[in-house]
Amino acid sequence: MIDEFLQEQATLYATGALSAEERELFEIVLEYDNELRALTTGLTETGAAITLAGLGSEDNKPSPELKTRILTTALKRPQQVAEESWVVSGPDGLVKWVNPAFSEMCGYTLDELRGKNLGPILQGDKTDRQTAQRLREAVHAGRPCREAIINYRKNGEPYWVEVAISPFLNRVGEPLYLVARERQLAGAIP
């Protein structure tokens, strides 16, 4: 059962009323939550059907200029970049979902990570403890943060990664999900 807040967010998404940042976070949550994705798809399809029904007769048919403007606007809307690595966790910091790009970057599958805390799995000897602590504190507080840190792949190889955590908050400001975008950085490992 989808709670009222998420239903409201799905409606705002379907109508285009979310900001670009809110839309991006919501799209990541949609990747994870099948039930929410189905609701949002249904709302979007219903909105399109109502719009088309309102056009009615041939007299109300949209002009080619209007169609071009709508298509241009849709194409300008920011789209997710498939190469970005994403992690969705609950407010407890335990992994709920990772995308294939994340699995490719670190070598772990969703099944290996689901329900676990990423820190003990991905951090190692060269990981800066203060940076790791700041990430942990942000997760526990449900607040945004951005850090560069050395993580370790499943095969033991270290790599630099920038982690940007954004909370997906409910109406009263409590995190429903934490969404982390992880981008591998170039640079020598000390």
Secondary structure, DSSP 8 states (H G I E B T S, - for coil): ---HHHHHHHHHHHHT-S-HHHHHHHHHHHHH-HHHHHHHHHHHHHHHHHHHHHH-SGGG---HHHHHHHHHHHHHS----TTSEEEEE-TTS-EEEE-HHHHHHHS--HHHHTTS-HHHHH--TTS-HHHHHHHHHHHHHT--EEEEEEEE-TTS-EEEEEEEEEEEE-TTS-EEEEEEEEEEE-----
